[in-house]
């Protein structure tokens, strides 16, 4: 399999796992609030559907994406919530069926992108592999919100390496979006895989700033699904310690994060 096909396979598996979580919900359960303020389970799935749909447009219809981008930039802070609201208003069965069809079309389109092609997006253009990786990240993160809303625990898999990779790659973005100077030197990341059998590493071994801990907790950190105080993450160096407080792998303005657990 190609690198793109490998990531698309992870995206498909992650989407299917989330589908299993919501497929048998009663219609009224789709209105269950999630930890994301103002968003129900229907909003979460609606957001994934909308983003999968827009990703497919970016791959197959550059002119159509340009038009969509222009519309979104008229309200850059509100268009995501507006799209989620619109999708969440649909009957749950229709919403779920549309998401299934759309994500299947996206998977096929991603695998068909010629090597070296850069796809338009709301940020810098990206490769098919990067777009697929971003979709894994969002599917996992919004799935975590849904699992929290339902009071269930989802066993982590090595698919979260995609999420961790984006967390590492977006280190500088977190500083920029928070109007802070970007450290000159790279960090070292040492993360324990979900199975505990492997250590995933990025960056030079002799880096003066190091981030260590659970890969799962690291993914919760960079998607801002848990407060840093609740996570098995340690740092070496002042820059790494600051980065943990602002880490953000998703696009947009600085996220509000989550409150620390009252159980600690």
Buried (B, 14 or more C-beta within 10 A) or exposed (E): EEEBBEBBBBBBBBBBBBBEBBEEBEEEBBBBEBBBEEBBBBBBBBBBBBBBBBBBBBBBEEEEBEEBBEEBEEEEEEBBBEBBBEBBEBEBEEBBEBBBEBBEBBBEBBBEBEEEEEBBBBEEEBBBBBBBBBBBBBBBBBBBBBBBBBEEEBEBBBBBBBBBBBBBBBBEBBBEBBEEEEBEEBBBBBBBBBEEEEEBEBBEEEBBBBBBBBBBBBBBBBBBBBBBEBBBBEBBBEBBBBBBEBBBBBBEEEBEBBEEEEEE
